[in-house]
Amino acid sequence: MLTFLGFAMIATFLVLIMMKKMSPIAALVLIPALFCVFAGKGAHLGDYVIEGVGKLAPTAAMLMFAIVYFGLMIDVGLFDPIVRGILRFCKADPMRVVVGTAVLAAIVSLDGDGSTTFMITVSAMYPLYKRLGLSLVVMTGVAATANGVMNTLPWGGPTARAATALKLDAADIFVPMIPALAVGLLFVFALAYVLGLRERRRVGVLALPGQKAPQEAEVAEGGEEVEQAEVAEVADGDLVAASAGSAGRSGSAGPAASGADVGQTPPATSASTLTSASTPTAAPGSAAGAAPEDGFQGLDPDRATLRPRLYWFNAGLTVALLAAMITELLPIPVLFLLGAALALTVNFPHMPDQKARLAAHADNVLNVAGMVFAAAVFTGVLTGTGMVKHMADWLVGAIPEGMGPHMALVTGLLSLPLTYFMSNDGFYFGVLPVLAEAGAAHGVSPLEIARASLVGQALHMSSPLVPAVYVLVGMARVEFGDHTRFTVKWAALTSLVVLAAGMLFGII
């Protein structure tokens, strides 16, 4: 009964948010509460929620102060050179921007924290996507998948959990997995390249000021011609767009006309740093002639919150903060609390300015923190009622006896749904030991089981039970349902590529 209710609760949640019948916060709270009553344990709902909130409270505190900290860094201009540098490197080419997103997310993921990765990646790339009219779900999907592959680093969490649960050395698990993970990361870059080509076909080819817009037709993927037509210059002088095709084409210099991008507004974390540039002047029919509905044209180079004289202080503070996180000098929530307080005091010494900065970021802080606490209800009910345990036992018991010698493959395949529907703690400490015992009975090494258990992390990072994903979609102003619909298939495919590479190399 609990097995059926667990799967039904998760399916109901996913269907409702993907169909946009409920907001994620409401669904995370009301659906588990309802199924808790169905399970006959409504009287214990309060205990389950309090226990779940207690476990996620440090994460919520970390996210709250991290959002304030990185929001302040955006305000004062720490990421402006990054945005300008990426724009020059990408040459305003949608394909390069999408590939750049994957590369940036992978590099920043070296710190081992998904929330930090998403905040830095979105802070740097969001203005480019909005300015070029690219789909924001492409940004969130690529960033989440790249971070999922890199999440297997020993200090990222899953590898350490697998090592602890099976009493193995983390290096013995991770080091042999490097070739398979490298193949997975290359697949993410290739995926970003393909998605970037698709975005290039949709919005057209763009050029920076001083560059000549392509005058000849360019043959896009699949032999489709993209005409380099009218050229329009954005009023602030940052971008020249060579629009594609006629007025009927879907590409525009404003928000993408598909999915989650329609009618979106800039994230509250940087609301005060944005400028409403004047509408670009363009010939009739030029895609660049349609200004974004929200007037967003990127980071304002003349905004009042810039602190150029404190740039190196802010850069040094950020590097020191990330170094302290990696070395675990203090708990991460404490580090971000101290960092946010110090950054606020030094950059905005006057009390009215401090209040204004906190107010500017309050919307995003409340949205993300509320999502985490709502997720605590979901995880609390799943764990407290025993649904997670029954679901895991049912899946393990459903494995045919003849699959015993192939338990590494079975573990890899099960890691996709189980790490998506469960927390990493629940999977690695609750399910993995059972799978390892079943494998040992058929001569399968625990090391192979442990390595196979890591392949689902690319999909795990888009799970509704991962707090960091709410930072990603919240800062990018993407609906969680839109992100899920777009990302799950690509993330699952990436996980399967890692699994196939591991088997090909004889690692799994």
Salt bridges, closest charged atoms under 4 A:
GLU51 OE2 - LYS55 NZ 3.69
ASP75 OD2 - ARG357 NH1 2.90
ASP75 OD2 - HIS361 NE2 2.80
ASP80 OD1 - ARG303 NH2 2.87
ASP93 OD2 - ARG200 NH2 2.68
GLU199 OE1 - ARG202 NH2 2.65
GLU218 OE2 - ARG200 NH1 3.07
GLU221 OE1 - ARG201 NH1 3.19
GLU224 OE1 - ARG201 NE 3.33
ASP236 OD2 - ARG131 NH2 3.46
ASP238 OD2 - ARG131 NH1 3.03
ASP294 OD2 - LYS130 NZ 3.50
ASP363 OD2 - ARG477 NH2 3.03
ASP393 OD2 - LYS389 NZ 2.99
GLU401 OE2 - HIS442 NE2 3.66
ASP425 OD1 - ARG161 NE 2.54
ASP482 OD2 - LYS20 NZ 3.03
ASP482 OD1 - ARG485 NH2 2.38
